[in-house]
Amino acid sequence: MTTEYSLVYDMRAPDFGAPPVELYRAAVEQCALADRYGFHRVTLAEHHASDDGYLPSPIVLGSAIAAVTERMLIHLAVVLLPLYHPLRAAEDLAVLDLVSGGRLRLIVAGGYREEEYAQFGLDIRKRPSLMERAVAGLKGAWTGEPFEFDGRTVQILPRPAQRPRPDIFLGGASPATAQRAARIAEGYEPIGARLYEIYVDEVKALGGPEPKSSPPPREPAPLFIHVSDDPERDWPLIAPHALHEANSYGKWARGRRGAVYTEASDAEELRRSGMYQVLTPDECVAYVDRTGRITLKPLMGGLDPKIGWEGLQRFVDDVLPRLDGPA
């Protein structure tokens, strides 16, 4: 089995954490290091109207990362596509794909926070129609040929590097998104296995091609892993950032079925949940041997880049040599 290891960034920068300019610089530099050591991908998330500056522009950050890497996939998960003008999104994503030499991997979704739609003067209840319009716009734009959009003939150039175009995966948390993905997307990334089954059944009913996505992993992965030679020393430094992240997400997702994040009353409760783990190198090797994958989030919750660098470097020095690397 080939081990897959990845990075993920959402660039939260709460007031008590590191300044955004330090976090963004560190993210780009950490990706350059990870690329040299064969990390498979970097995943960039997106949100808006967040009081901690959650990454609003994954396409821009992805382009910066693409410029300092050669092999690592630039995985945007997710782009909140209904918040974009479809043709501008097509242009920006095409440029990212060109800068990266065809390394863009794209998941789009509608999001779930009314505040984000309000920020752009949009009605969240129109998510389905906005998504359908936007995906159709991407597909038409990326042919490089004139096509009809909103009653006008337009042509969008340059085309992306990938041919015929980058695949479009749809993320979702409801049966309606599973059915929509079967109609308009090449793959589906849901929050649960049952939704993926609905998607596959719908693809078969429509006579569509084999999905390019895979079912969600059976074992939920921790939301954060840090490699340390002294977990008891490092956990108190990490805990405030973990608590901020978990409770921020938990507040957003309150009342939503299948939510990954739940709020915690204190850091020790959060640590006992197992979703935020500080592991020794031996413990990390055992985890990867069992799961075949690991995702590191070195700047979680505005974490001091020095701490994030220490964990990433320890993974590279003390864990990676003991794993089966990527092909």
Order of alpha helices (4+ residues) and beta strands (2+ residues): beta-alpha-beta-alpha-beta-alpha-beta-alpha-alpha-beta-beta-beta-alpha-beta-alpha-beta-alpha-alpha-beta-alpha-beta-alpha
